[in-house]
């Protein structure tokens, strides 16, 4: 845990590779000190079609799905570190957003075969 789901506008491909984006988010989550690196799962999905407030504008939105039990301060710090990692990519004219979503431990299931 966490699951880092990165949504982004594919037009960013001119400035940034999806691999670099995943690496930045992954590092931001690791820098929080809340997770072991081996437990962080990061993936990205690009969108060809989108509107941002009625206009076409590049965006990156990260959802960090974590198991319940972290304090509000820890969740806030996690979001800030991932946002800082995104800002460090040096992109311009872009909307950057991060949200931390808690998953209930009692209803989370995992299986590795």
C-alpha positions as CSV (number, residue, x, y, z in Angstrom):
1,X,0.0,0.0,0.0
2,X,-0.5,2.7,-1.3
3,X,-2.0,2.4,-4.7
4,X,-1.0,5.5,-6.6
5,X,-3.3,6.0,-9.6
6,X,-2.1,8.8,-11.9
7,X,-4.4,10.3,-14.4
8,X,-3.0,12.7,-16.9
9,X,-3.6,14.4,-20.3
10,X,-1.8,12.6,-23.0
11,X,-0.7,15.9,-24.6
12,X,1.9,16.0,-21.7
13,X,3.8,13.5,-23.7
14,X,5.5,16.3,-25.5
15,X,7.1,17.5,-22.2
16,X,7.2,14.3,-20.1
17,X,7.2,10.6,-20.4
18,X,4.7,8.5,-18.4
19,X,7.7,6.7,-16.9
20,X,9.0,10.0,-15.4
21,X,5.6,10.8,-14.1
22,X,5.2,7.4,-12.4
23,X,8.7,7.7,-10.9
24,X,8.0,11.2,-9.5
25,X,4.8,10.1,-7.8
26,X,6.4,6.9,-6.5
27,X,9.3,8.9,-5.0
28,X,6.9,11.4,-3.4
29,X,5.0,8.6,-1.7
30,X,8.2,7.0,-0.5
31,X,9.6,10.3,0.8
32,X,6.6,10.4,3.1
33,X,8.1,7.8,5.3
34,X,4.8,6.1,5.6
35,X,5.5,3.1,3.3
36,X,8.2,0.7,2.4
37,X,9.3,1.2,-1.2
38,X,8.4,-2.4,-2.1
39,X,4.8,-1.7,-1.0
40,X,4.1,1.3,-3.2
41,X,2.2,0.5,-6.4
42,X,2.2,3.3,-9.0
43,X,0.4,3.3,-12.4
44,X,-0.6,5.9,-14.9
45,X,-3.5,6.2,-17.3
46,X,-3.6,8.9,-20.0
47,X,-6.7,10.7,-21.3
48,X,-6.9,11.9,-24.9
49,X,-10.2,13.8,-24.3
50,X,-10.8,16.0,-21.4
51,X,-12.1,19.5,-20.4
52,X,-10.8,21.5,-17.5
53,X,-13.3,24.2,-16.5
54,X,-14.7,24.3,-20.1
55,X,-11.2,24.6,-21.6
56,X,-8.6,22.2,-22.8
57,X,-5.8,22.3,-20.3
58,X,-3.2,19.8,-19.4
59,X,-3.7,18.1,-16.0
60,X,-2.2,15.5,-13.7
61,X,-4.5,14.1,-10.9
62,X,-3.1,11.6,-8.5
63,X,-5.3,9.4,-6.2
64,X,-3.4,7.7,-3.4
65,X,-5.4,4.8,-2.0
66,X,-4.2,3.9,1.4
67,X,-5.4,1.6,4.1
68,X,-7.3,3.3,6.9
69,X,-5.5,4.2,10.1
70,X,-3.3,7.2,9.2
71,X,-3.8,10.5,10.9
72,X,-5.2,13.5,9.0
73,X,-1.7,15.1,9.4
74,X,0.0,12.1,7.8
75,X,-2.5,12.1,4.9
76,X,-2.0,15.9,4.4
77,X,1.8,15.5,4.4
78,X,1.6,12.6,1.9
79,X,-0.5,14.7,-0.5
80,X,1.8,17.7,-0.1
81,X,4.9,15.5,-0.8
82,X,3.4,14.0,-3.9
83,X,2.2,17.5,-5.1
84,X,5.8,18.8,-4.5
85,X,7.2,15.9,-6.6
86,X,4.8,16.8,-9.4
87,X,5.7,20.5,-9.2
88,X,9.4,19.5,-9.4
89,X,8.8,18.2,-12.9
90,X,8.8,21.8,-14.1
91,X,5.6,21.6,-16.2
92,X,3.9,24.9,-17.1
93,X,0.2,25.8,-17.6
94,X,-1.0,22.7,-15.9
95,X,-3.5,21.7,-13.2
96,X,-1.9,19.5,-10.5
97,X,-4.1,17.8,-8.0
98,X,-3.6,15.1,-5.4
99,X,-6.1,13.3,-3.2
100,X,-5.7,10.7,-0.5
101,X,-8.5,8.2,-0.2
102,X,-8.7,5.8,2.7
103,X,-9.7,2.2,2.1
104,X,-11.2,0.3,5.0
105,X,-8.8,-2.4,6.2
106,X,-11.8,-4.7,7.0
107,X,-13.0,-4.8,3.4
108,X,-9.7,-4.8,1.6
109,X,-8.7,-8.2,0.1
110,X,-5.5,-9.2,-1.6
111,X,-4.3,-12.3,-3.3
112,X,-0.9,-13.0,-5.0
113,X,-0.6,-16.2,-7.0
